């Protein structure tokens, strides 16, 4: 589609959430003199009439910001993005995003193009996965193929068996690349188009080995100090996967740089904190130019010095949903709980007064929950100060839905139920206190309140 020199490009950002990154891109589009359009559930439709396809609201180009790694059904989101991509140019096209969100697919694609990645093994059977686990030594990395913000990633003792799936998600083993430093770090390089916007070292928080900013890791500017090899590897990895913008995660081993992940929806917060530079105006510029519009490079550079994640002027009015279908959950539910070494059914009690889900120590050991991510302080009953408890990642299945949560571990042997469902899960349901999965269970008057210190 041809645009006149003074015609504004209508840039749609396909995003069904309220992330800072989405808001920053929309605000940057407006600041660059073009028209931002937030494509959300409340305002978006597509129609076919007399073989003519139209999008409502009308847009010239779409920046794909769908968060798929932490959704229950990523294929639905990919299908939605593919539909829009059939009729409008799109940044971060669905095919590339599919490769990127599946960590093993990413690794296989990069390795096929001679980009160094850690050794890894994905197997569909329990026997095959455990036959090969010894090749990674006594300690390795265990990942769900789809996951985000460090969730679904564990450092595991490989002298013990692991499972090929966690919940309903495929998992795989990966070599742990040793670092020289006592405190683990990696390198995040943010690429837009064929340019590097910025780079940062990410340091793992105390008591953890994962460097994700979402988990509390520290950051340090590395834009000017990173080696040329790392910068070239990041640019090449983004190009091979086929993404228009991406956060490329690398780690340095004894024989060079390894690519760990290529994230199509990488956050801006950590990068801006480390470098003072926001990728948002560069993404906006790329979208505008993709649709044939003009952008002032100097203005892009000026805008990158701030991270404007305020409410965009184009945010559609959100009407309360009519007759919204919210699933029902019982006071006592039969759930499936999964860890790194297995899954099992268990009875769980719903407690809307608990912030965090909790699991009995014995059950946690049975399914291989862990390793411990950190400690949290939990108040229970008459205890004013509470006690410190470890927290671990769990996958809990309820009626076909899978929830990955960070649960506290405690001795619940004196209680009737080994699992307590907190608001981290119950926020997705209505609770019917009359419904119980245990027909013969006694009433349980225990009530717990948990909070993060």
Buried (B, 14 or more C-beta within 10 A) or exposed (E): EEBEEEBBBBBBBBBBEEBBBBBBBBBBBBBBBBBBBBBBEEBBEEEEEEEEEEBEBEBBBBBBBBBBBBBEEBEEBBEBBBEBBEBBBBBBBBBBBBBBBBBBBBBBBBBEEEBBBBBBBBBEEBEEBBEEBEEBEEEBBBBBBBBBBBBBBBBBBBEEBBBBBBBBBBBBBBBBBEBEEEEBBBBBBBBBBEEBBBBBBBBBBEEBBBBBBEBBBBBBBBBEEBEEEBBEBBBBBBBBBBBBBBBBBBBBBEEEBBBBBBBBBBBBBBBBBBBBBBBBBBBBBBBBBBBBBBBEEEBBEEBBEBBBBEEBEBBBEEEEEEEEEEEEBBBBBBBBBBBBBBBEEBBBBBBBEBBBBBBBBEBBBBBBBBBBBBBBBBBBEEEEEBEEBBBBBBBBBBEEBBBBBBBBBBEBEEBBBBBBBBBBBBEBBEBEEEEBBBEEBEEBEBEBBBEEE
